[in-house]
């Protein structure tokens, strides 16, 4: 526990909280966007689900890169 206290800084915890909020927002917005635009019954729902998961995954990866760059390099 002493090693953890020596290594982890308040900025690490704050950046983790901010990033998790941003990622949750991305997943929610993308899911709602594809969910409201789906049609065509069960097949449309399946296609919308797959598209929303792939889109959210890619956006989270790209956003993580930029947020990590902002928090740790600046």
TORVOLUM-260791 format. One line per field, with one value per residue: residue number from 1; residue in one letter; chain; x, y negated, z negated of N, C-alpha, C in turn. Coordinates in Angstrom, 1 decimal, padded with zeros to 4 digits. Layout:
TORVOLUM-260791
k <- (NUM, ...)
r <- (a, ...)
c <- (A, ...)
nX <- (X, ...)
nY <- (Y, ...)
nZ <- (Z, ...)
caX <- (X, ...)
caY <- (Y, ...)
caZ <- (Z, ...)
cX <- (X, ...)
cY <- (Y, ...)
cZ <- (Z, ...)
END
This chain:
TORVOLUM-260791
k <- (1, 2, 3, 4, 5, 6, 7, 8, 9, 10, 11, 12, 13, 14, 15, 16, 17, 18, 19, 20, 21, 22, 23, 24, 25, 26, 27, 28, 29, 30, 31, 32, 33, 34, 35, 36, 37, 38, 39, 40, 41, 42, 43, 44, 45, 46, 47, 48, 49, 50, 51, 52, 53, 54, 55, 56, 57, 58, 59, 60, 61, 62, 63, 64, 65, 66, 67, 68, 69, 70, 71, 72, 73, 74)
r <- (x, x, x, x, x, x, x, x, x, x, x, x, x, x, x, x, x, x, x, x, x, x, x, x, x, x, x, x, x, x, x, x, x, x, x, x, x, x, x, x, x, x, x, x, x, x, x, x, x, x, x, x, x, x, x, x, x, x, x, x, x, x, x, x, x, x, x, x, x, x, x, x, x, x)
c <- (A, A, A, A, A, A, A, A, A, A, A, A, A, A, A, A, A, A, A, A, A, A, A, A, A, A, A, A, A, A, A, A, A, A, A, A, A, A, A, A, A, A, A, A, A, A, A, A, A, A, A, A, A, A, A, A, A, A, A, A, A, A, A, A, A, A, A, A, A, A, A, A, A, A)
nX <- (000.8, 002.0, 003.7, 001.9, 000.7, 002.9, 003.4, 000.9, -000.8, -002.8, -003.7, -003.8, -005.9, -008.0, -007.9, -008.6, -011.2, -012.4, -012.0, -013.5, -016.1, -016.3, -016.1, -018.3, -020.3, -019.9, -020.5, -023.2, -024.4, -023.8, -025.1, -027.8, -028.2, -027.9, -029.8, -032.3, -032.4, -032.8, -034.4, -036.7, -037.3, -036.2, -033.8, -032.9, -032.5, -030.4, -028.4, -028.1, -027.2, -024.7, -023.4, -023.4, -021.9, -019.4, -018.8, -018.8, -016.7, -014.5, -014.5, -014.1, -011.5, -010.0, -010.6, -009.5, -006.8, -006.4, -007.2, -005.4, -003.1, -003.5, -003.8, -001.4, 000.9, 000.8)
nY <- (001.2, -001.2, -001.6, -002.1, -004.5, -006.1, -006.2, -006.7, -009.5, -012.4, -013.5, -011.3, -009.8, -011.7, -012.1, -009.5, -009.3, -011.4, -010.4, -008.0, -009.0, -010.4, -008.3, -006.8, -008.6, -008.6, -006.0, -005.9, -007.9, -007.0, -004.5, -005.3, -006.8, -004.9, -003.1, -004.6, -005.0, -002.5, 000.1, 002.4, 004.7, 007.6, 008.2, 005.7, 004.5, 006.1, 005.5, 002.7, 002.9, 004.2, 002.3, 000.1, 000.9, 001.4, -001.2, -002.7, -001.4, -002.1, -004.9, -005.2, -004.2, -006.0, -008.4, -007.9, -007.9, -010.7, -011.9, -010.8, -011.8, -014.5, -014.6, -013.5, -014.3, -017.0)
nZ <- (000.0, -000.7, 001.5, 003.5, 002.7, 003.0, 005.7, 007.2, 008.2, 007.5, 009.9, 011.6, 010.7, 011.0, 013.8, 014.6, 013.7, 015.3, 017.9, 017.8, 017.5, 019.9, 021.7, 021.1, 021.8, 024.6, 025.3, 024.5, 026.2, 028.8, 028.7, 028.4, 030.7, 032.8, 032.0, 032.1, 034.8, 036.0, 037.8, 039.4, 037.9, 036.0, 037.4, 038.1, 035.6, 034.7, 036.6, 036.0, 033.4, 033.7, 035.3, 033.6, 031.4, 032.6, 033.6, 031.2, 029.9, 031.5, 031.3, 028.6, 028.4, 030.0, 028.7, 026.2, 026.8, 027.5, 025.1, 023.2, 024.3, 023.8, 021.0, 020.0, 021.4, 021.6)
caX <- (000.0, 002.9, 004.2, 000.8, 000.6, 004.1, 003.3, -000.3, -001.0, -004.2, -004.0, -004.1, -007.3, -008.9, -007.9, -009.4, -012.7, -012.9, -012.0, -014.6, -017.3, -016.4, -016.3, -019.7, -021.1, -019.7, -021.3, -024.6, -024.8, -023.8, -026.1, -029.1, -028.2, -028.2, -031.1, -033.4, -032.4, -032.9, -035.7, -036.6, -037.5, -035.1, -032.6, -032.5, -031.9, -029.1, -027.4, -027.9, -026.4, -023.4, -022.8, -023.2, -020.7, -018.1, -018.6, -018.4, -015.4, -013.5, -014.5, -013.4, -010.0, -009.5, -010.8, -008.5, -005.5, -006.3, -007.3, -004.2, -002.1, -003.8, -003.5, 000.0, 002.0, 000.8)
caY <- (000.0, -002.4, -001.8, -002.6, -005.9, -006.8, -006.2, -007.2, -010.9, -012.8, -013.7, -010.0, -009.5, -012.6, -011.8, -008.3, -009.7, -012.2, -009.6, -007.1, -009.8, -010.7, -007.0, -006.4, -009.5, -008.2, -004.7, -006.2, -008.7, -006.2, -003.5, -005.9, -007.2, -003.7, -002.5, -005.3, -004.9, -001.1, 000.5, 003.7, 005.8, 008.2, 008.1, 004.3, 004.3, 006.8, 004.7, 001.5, 003.2, 004.4, 001.0, -000.8, 001.5, 001.1, -002.6, -003.1, -000.9, -002.9, -006.2, -005.2, -004.1, -007.3, -009.4, -007.6, -008.4, -012.1, -012.3, -010.4, -012.8, -015.8, -014.5, -013.0, -015.0, -018.5)
caZ <- (000.0, -000.7, 002.8, 004.3, 002.3, 003.5, 007.2, 007.7, 007.9, 007.6, 011.3, 012.2, 010.3, 011.7, 015.3, 014.8, 013.6, 016.4, 019.0, 017.7, 017.8, 021.4, 022.4, 020.8, 022.7, 026.0, 025.5, 024.4, 027.3, 030.0, 028.6, 028.6, 032.1, 033.7, 031.5, 032.6, 036.3, 036.5, 038.3, 040.0, 037.0, 035.3, 038.1, 038.0, 034.3, 034.7, 037.4, 035.3, 032.2, 034.1, 035.7, 032.5, 030.7, 033.4, 033.6, 029.9, 029.6, 032.2, 030.8, 027.3, 028.6, 030.5, 027.6, 025.2, 027.3, 027.3, 023.7, 022.6, 024.7, 023.1, 019.5, 019.5, 022.1, 021.4)
cX <- (000.9, 003.4, 003.2, 000.7, 001.8, 004.0, 002.1, -000.5, -002.4, -004.6, -004.4, -005.5, -008.3, -009.0, -008.7, -010.9, -013.2, -013.0, -013.2, -015.9, -017.4, -016.7, -017.8, -020.7, -021.1, -020.6, -022.8, -025.1, -024.8, -024.9, -027.5, -029.2, -028.6, -029.5, -032.3, -033.5, -032.6, -034.3, -035.6, -036.7, -036.2, -033.7, -032.0, -031.9, -030.6, -028.0, -027.1, -027.0, -025.0, -022.7, -022.5, -022.0, -019.4, -017.8, -018.1, -017.0, -014.3, -013.4, -013.8, -011.9, -009.4, -009.5, -009.8, -007.1, -005.4, -006.4, -006.0, -003.1, -002.3, -003.4, -002.1, 001.1, 002.0, 001.2)
cY <- (-001.3, -002.7, -002.5, -004.1, -006.7, -007.1, -007.0, -008.7, -011.3, -013.0, -012.4, -009.6, -010.4, -012.3, -010.5, -008.5, -010.4, -011.3, -008.6, -007.8, -010.0, -009.4, -006.6, -007.3, -009.0, -006.9, -005.0, -006.9, -007.8, -005.1, -004.1, -006.3, -006.0, -003.1, -003.3, -005.3, -003.5, -000.9, 001.9, 004.9, 006.3, 008.0, 006.7, 004.0, 005.0, 006.0, 003.4, 001.7, 003.4, 003.1, 000.1, -000.4, 001.2, -000.3, -003.1, -002.7, -001.8, -004.3, -006.3, -005.0, -005.4, -008.4, -009.2, -008.1, -009.9, -012.6, -011.9, -011.4, -014.1, -015.7, -014.3, -013.7, -016.5, -018.9)
cZ <- (000.0, 000.7, 003.7, 004.0, 002.9, 005.0, 007.7, 007.2, 008.0, 009.1, 012.0, 011.9, 011.0, 013.2, 015.5, 014.7, 014.7, 017.6, 019.0, 017.9, 019.3, 022.1, 022.2, 021.7, 024.1, 026.2, 025.4, 025.7, 028.6, 029.9, 028.9, 030.1, 033.0, 033.2, 032.1, 034.1, 036.8, 036.9, 038.9, 039.1, 036.3, 036.0, 038.1, 036.7, 034.1, 035.4, 036.6, 034.1, 032.6, 034.5, 034.6, 031.6, 031.3, 033.4, 032.3, 029.5, 030.2, 031.7, 029.4, 027.4, 029.0, 029.4, 026.5, 025.6, 027.1, 025.9, 022.9, 023.0, 024.0, 021.7, 019.2, 020.3, 021.8, 020.0)
END
